[in-house]
């Protein structure tokens, strides 16, 4: 197996809340096997379904171990206030011997899938920066329509520059 010592981020996929592929970009041609556009569409739809199922697989917590908070407005039947339950997150990380796929799901249901080398450090920080660029250059673009494919040159340029910087470290 050939190892890419400097290439750590391979690809980014963005999936809308309905499971449709709205953005995909490969950052290094030799990093992952080349797949067709149709395969990307199938991947997006399949991941969306798996993510929805895994989000429902939350373990039940006994009532006696529920988190308590004095600042919450939700009460637990006279025994003191309770915090809001955590939102189910679904599948967040999938790791194989060849790559790692990390998912960041926004509150609006948009999912960002980042494919990296298994040794990539600080994937959370990378994902946060990608999301910031998405909000700055895509969501603030007055010509972008929600849930539609992302076609924003400034986002492409900034994202490419950022990932090149990571991959050249």
TIRO-226962 format. One record per residue (C-alpha): residue in three letters; z, y, x; chain. Coordinates in pm, whole numbers, plus 50000, padded with zeros to 5 digits. Each point is the difference from the previous one (the first is absolute). Layout:
N
+-----+-------+-------+-------+---+
|   r |    zz |    yy |    xx | c |
+-----+-------+-------+-------+---+
| Ala |     Z |     Y |     X | A |
...
+-----+-------+-------+-------+---+
This chain:
169
+-----+-------+-------+-------+---+
|   r |    zz |    yy |    xx | c |
+-----+-------+-------+-------+---+
| Unk | 50000 | 50000 | 50000 | A |
| Unk | 49904 | 50342 | 50137 | A |
| Unk | 50278 | 50259 | 49977 | A |
| Unk | 49934 | 50372 | 49961 | A |
| Unk | 50276 | 50162 | 50207 | A |
| Unk | 49947 | 50355 | 49872 | A |
| Unk | 49855 | 49941 | 49654 | A |
| Unk | 50285 | 49968 | 49756 | A |
| Unk | 49870 | 50141 | 49670 | A |
| Unk | 49703 | 49804 | 49867 | A |
| Unk | 49933 | 50120 | 49645 | A |
| Unk | 50123 | 50197 | 49699 | A |
| Unk | 49940 | 49918 | 49634 | A |
| Unk | 50108 | 50220 | 49707 | A |
| Unk | 50026 | 49843 | 49655 | A |
| Unk | 50037 | 50202 | 49679 | A |
| Unk | 50258 | 49919 | 49732 | A |
| Unk | 49750 | 49784 | 49808 | A |
| Unk | 49930 | 49782 | 50306 | A |
| Unk | 49668 | 50159 | 50093 | A |
| Unk | 49899 | 50063 | 50357 | A |
| Unk | 49974 | 50375 | 50056 | A |
| Unk | 49991 | 50014 | 50380 | A |
| Unk | 49950 | 49765 | 50292 | A |
| Unk | 49944 | 50068 | 50364 | A |
| Unk | 49990 | 49781 | 50309 | A |
| Unk | 50118 | 50166 | 50320 | A |
| Unk | 49889 | 49740 | 50251 | A |
| Unk | 49699 | 49773 | 49948 | A |
| Unk | 50137 | 49721 | 50218 | A |
| Unk | 50350 | 50005 | 49851 | A |
| Unk | 49949 | 49802 | 49680 | A |
| Unk | 49718 | 49787 | 49871 | A |
| Unk | 49734 | 50206 | 49824 | A |
| Unk | 50008 | 49954 | 49623 | A |
| Unk | 49762 | 50124 | 49733 | A |
| Unk | 50063 | 50278 | 49751 | A |
| Unk | 50027 | 49736 | 49729 | A |
| Unk | 50272 | 49825 | 50203 | A |
| Unk | 50191 | 50328 | 50024 | A |
| Unk | 49977 | 50037 | 49621 | A |
| Unk | 50130 | 49645 | 49951 | A |
| Unk | 50278 | 50062 | 50253 | A |
| Unk | 50109 | 50316 | 49820 | A |
| Unk | 50007 | 49833 | 49658 | A |
| Unk | 50176 | 49690 | 50130 | A |
| Unk | 50263 | 50198 | 50189 | A |
| Unk | 50062 | 50216 | 49693 | A |
| Unk | 50074 | 49688 | 49794 | A |
| Unk | 50220 | 49840 | 50266 | A |
| Unk | 50188 | 50327 | 50046 | A |
| Unk | 50064 | 50025 | 49624 | A |
| Unk | 50132 | 49643 | 49987 | A |
| Unk | 50224 | 50039 | 50304 | A |
| Unk | 50142 | 50325 | 49860 | A |
| Unk | 50137 | 49795 | 49709 | A |
| Unk | 50170 | 49749 | 50230 | A |
| Unk | 50327 | 50187 | 50033 | A |
| Unk | 50322 | 49802 | 50037 | A |
| Unk | 50254 | 50058 | 49727 | A |
| Unk | 50319 | 50170 | 50115 | A |
| Unk | 50334 | 49921 | 49841 | A |
| Unk | 50144 | 50293 | 49805 | A |
| Unk | 50308 | 50008 | 50226 | A |
| Unk | 49790 | 50084 | 50308 | A |
| Unk | 49800 | 50284 | 49843 | A |
| Unk | 49997 | 50316 | 50212 | A |
| Unk | 50229 | 50274 | 49877 | A |
| Unk | 49957 | 50373 | 50048 | A |
| Unk | 50202 | 50298 | 49890 | A |
| Unk | 49694 | 50225 | 49985 | A |
| Unk | 49786 | 49794 | 49766 | A |
| Unk | 49962 | 50089 | 49634 | A |
| Unk | 49955 | 49637 | 49893 | A |
| Unk | 50326 | 49836 | 49897 | A |
| Unk | 50092 | 49636 | 50000 | A |
| Unk | 50192 | 49957 | 49676 | A |
| Unk | 50312 | 50197 | 50088 | A |
| Unk | 50060 | 49832 | 50337 | A |
| Unk | 49852 | 50290 | 50196 | A |
| Unk | 49654 | 50137 | 50070 | A |
| Unk | 49723 | 49778 | 50137 | A |
| Unk | 49710 | 50095 | 50221 | A |
| Unk | 49647 | 49953 | 49879 | A |
| Unk | 49861 | 49658 | 50085 | A |
| Unk | 49759 | 49985 | 50290 | A |
| Unk | 49635 | 49986 | 49899 | A |
| Unk | 49841 | 49662 | 50070 | A |
| Unk | 49784 | 50028 | 50308 | A |
| Unk | 49782 | 49690 | 50003 | A |
| Unk | 49835 | 49863 | 50313 | A |
| Unk | 50054 | 50240 | 50288 | A |
| Unk | 49909 | 49809 | 50317 | A |
| Unk | 49776 | 49702 | 50070 | A |
| Unk | 49999 | 49879 | 50358 | A |
| Unk | 49784 | 49735 | 50160 | A |
| Unk | 49958 | 49904 | 50362 | A |
| Unk | 49695 | 50231 | 50021 | A |
| Unk | 50089 | 50309 | 49798 | A |
| Unk | 50258 | 50172 | 49786 | A |
| Unk | 49923 | 50157 | 49663 | A |
| Unk | 50246 | 50261 | 49879 | A |
| Unk | 49992 | 50142 | 49648 | A |
| Unk | 50129 | 50336 | 49890 | A |
| Unk | 50002 | 50039 | 49621 | A |
| Unk | 50036 | 50354 | 49866 | A |
| Unk | 50191 | 50085 | 49684 | A |
| Unk | 49665 | 50055 | 49826 | A |
| Unk | 49886 | 49644 | 50079 | A |
| Unk | 49757 | 50075 | 50282 | A |
| Unk | 50032 | 49745 | 50281 | A |
| Unk | 49923 | 50054 | 50367 | A |
| Unk | 49935 | 49684 | 50204 | A |
| Unk | 50008 | 50046 | 50376 | A |
| Unk | 49882 | 49713 | 50219 | A |
| Unk | 50149 | 50007 | 50349 | A |
| Unk | 50064 | 49782 | 50299 | A |
| Unk | 50320 | 49797 | 49964 | A |
| Unk | 50154 | 50190 | 50292 | A |
| Unk | 49936 | 50345 | 49847 | A |
| Unk | 50322 | 50201 | 49997 | A |
| Unk | 50097 | 50272 | 49750 | A |
| Unk | 49759 | 49890 | 49727 | A |
| Unk | 50217 | 50181 | 49745 | A |
| Unk | 49950 | 50328 | 50184 | A |
| Unk | 49626 | 49939 | 50025 | A |
| Unk | 49984 | 49921 | 49630 | A |
| Unk | 50197 | 50315 | 49915 | A |
| Unk | 49760 | 50215 | 50207 | A |
| Unk | 49695 | 49839 | 49834 | A |
| Unk | 50154 | 50072 | 49659 | A |
| Unk | 50066 | 50362 | 50101 | A |
| Unk | 49636 | 50039 | 50101 | A |
| Unk | 49893 | 49844 | 49669 | A |
| Unk | 50212 | 50247 | 49802 | A |
| Unk | 49889 | 50298 | 50212 | A |
| Unk | 49627 | 49932 | 50016 | A |
| Unk | 49921 | 49784 | 49697 | A |
| Unk | 50251 | 50083 | 49728 | A |
| Unk | 49984 | 50375 | 50067 | A |
| Unk | 49620 | 49994 | 49995 | A |
| Unk | 49893 | 50164 | 49671 | A |
| Unk | 49685 | 49785 | 49988 | A |
| Unk | 50182 | 49667 | 50023 | A |
| Unk | 50041 | 49812 | 49672 | A |
| Unk | 50307 | 49777 | 49970 | A |
| Unk | 49945 | 49625 | 50029 | A |
| Unk | 49644 | 50050 | 50128 | A |
| Unk | 49867 | 49902 | 50346 | A |
| Unk | 50120 | 50228 | 50280 | A |
| Unk | 49715 | 50199 | 50151 | A |
| Unk | 50159 | 50275 | 50200 | A |
| Unk | 49860 | 50084 | 50343 | A |
| Unk | 50312 | 50183 | 50116 | A |
| Unk | 50217 | 49696 | 49915 | A |
| Unk | 49758 | 49771 | 50187 | A |
| Unk | 50000 | 50223 | 50309 | A |
| Unk | 50378 | 50052 | 50013 | A |
| Unk | 50070 | 49632 | 49932 | A |
| Unk | 49750 | 49889 | 50265 | A |
| Unk | 50148 | 50237 | 50255 | A |
| Unk | 50356 | 49886 | 49926 | A |
| Unk | 49917 | 49629 | 50021 | A |
| Unk | 49797 | 50051 | 50320 | A |
| Unk | 50307 | 50165 | 50152 | A |
| Unk | 50215 | 49697 | 49905 | A |
| Unk | 49742 | 49747 | 50120 | A |
| Unk | 49957 | 50174 | 50338 | A |
| Unk | 50368 | 49995 | 50091 | A |
+-----+-------+-------+-------+---+
